[in-house]
């Protein structure tokens, strides 16, 4: 218990001691505010801030040291292994994990996270909530809302009774069960010693959430422990990001592979090029129309059913048309979700940005579904492996 320093008023006499871990790489000037917010936390005993840096050249390490952080440098970053190195250097029984561009929303953020461990000794980890930054664009705001709805809405204390029960759950319930996010989380160090983060280029938090649940531990979601964290990403990055995140989720969810046996790699490429050509054509037509505002759903094809076509329908389409149909459906579903979040019309520039971001996500998700299916069924030719490596770069 943290009792050092000036006397404090009840109820914070018996505070939980915490360490905070932040992986860093060229965090930039905004990182100072993150460090200030962490140092200003009340109701916890902050033993240390541990920065694990993978090659910053912009003064990030010096800034961290100026705020009393312990800084450790690594040559190679891995989402799981690098965090394990940092947690191993922590001395507190509870470790808060966050990222360099997440900003605690209040001075009781850390306390709200670690207070959840009082729910029982079986609580292994707690996840908070991300909210968009004040200057976030429409897509960044929608993405935060969508992420919360898919991963955390209506979930609090999560337990796994037995593994086979997990595999019988629908995919949307499986993802809510294992959801864990190291943008804003806290772990019980004793459990981490038993179950460290697995080596992972992406999704170490989801993988760890699944592992601890399988061992009989619990996960907790605390929506009142909030950080501001959002990004307005370039299109090429979002293709890669959605590819990597979708592949990772399908693997962890042990999803049944879809039947893409008749799809060749080049069919997928040609379908993607046709799809992008149609998106561009519709945007050009909208720009030439001279209208001041546009509803997003007016900028996508009106036809299309579900993105997961039935077996009979699959064999009625040739390979390229199958790919094109799935892409169009995936794209329309995303656009419709954005339109529900922002039901009104948008000016052309905002509408163009929204549909291009939706197209990037549809491309990444489609490529992931094909890759996961092919690899699961033992078909992994060199062109597909090369595409997989290329799409993973920089994520």
Phi, psi and omega in degrees: 000147181266110182239358185287159175092194184293150178301142181239152181285149171303140018260017188260021177294317181257084183266151174279136175279138181225152165247152178239130181247132177223115169287140183226151170200108179047062188291337177083177187292334181291344182297332181298320179295323176300314179296320178298315181296323179291317179295337182272002182296140180243153176088004174225158173262106183277106181283316182197155166251125181248116175260131175244110192252137184249038171116032181298143178238009188246017180088010179302315183295317179296320178298315178300316180296325178297330177264019173080016181279148170274124185248127177236138183252139177235151181276327185230129181267133172221130188305320181276307186296320182294319177294324177298318178301319181289314181298324180299335181270357180276149183249349183275156179288343178233135183239123176266131178247133176213189182232167191292339182248020174261133185244114177306135186276346183207169180279353177251017179304309183295319180296319180298324177295305189282340175298336180293341177292344177289349179291344177157156181294343181277355178288115181267324184206156181230135176245135175268207184231143174261140175235151180291147174293160185301326183265013183292144177281177183302312184293319178298320179293315178300317184297320177297315180296318181294318179300316179296317182298316184285321189264327194230343185303133179063028175236143180226276176261126187241128180227153176243114184292313178198150188303320183294328176297323177299315184291342178272349181288150170299154184303320183293333176279327177297317183292323177295326183291312187270356186304129177205140191222114182281008167293328182205091184210168173219142180232152174277118188300325180299321178289321178301323178298328177278321183229085177288168176296136178288150173303127184203135174281346179193146172077027178298331182288316176297317181297319179293318178303317179295317183296316182291325176296319179296336178269007175093006177274173182244154169242148181232140173252125180241095185292343180276354173265097194243141168237150171272120184202113179202159182222142166256097190267151173292159187297317183296324177294320183292327173302311181295316183298314180291328176298306184295316182293322181291316177301314181299315180295317179299321179294313182291328180279354181054046184292148175291125181296139174285162182270098174247029186299328183271000183266124173267163180299321184287330173300317179297319179296314180296319178297320179296319179294318177298318180299313180295324178297320179291319177301313180298319180298319180292324178293320178297319179296320179295320180293320181288340182295336179080003179290145181282333184218158185217139167278136185301319184293345176284347185260008179235159179302143181280336183277173177119138179251230180279153180285346179248089186290147177293161184301317181298316181295323180303315185280355173275348182249146172286172189301313182294318180294325177298311179301315182297320180294316180295317178300314181298319180293317178300315180298312181297320179301318180293314180300318180296323177295318177296319180296325176295323179291322178235086189290344182274175178285163179233154172293166189300317183300315180292319179296318178299315179299318183295314183287328176292321176295322176296319179296319178299317180293320179296319179297313180298316181294317179298312179300323180293318181296319178293314181300312181300317180297310182299315182292320180297328182265010173082014179252103187222070182289161181306320179298323180290321178296320179296319178297319179299314180295320181295318182289341180275348182297131172078011179251000000 
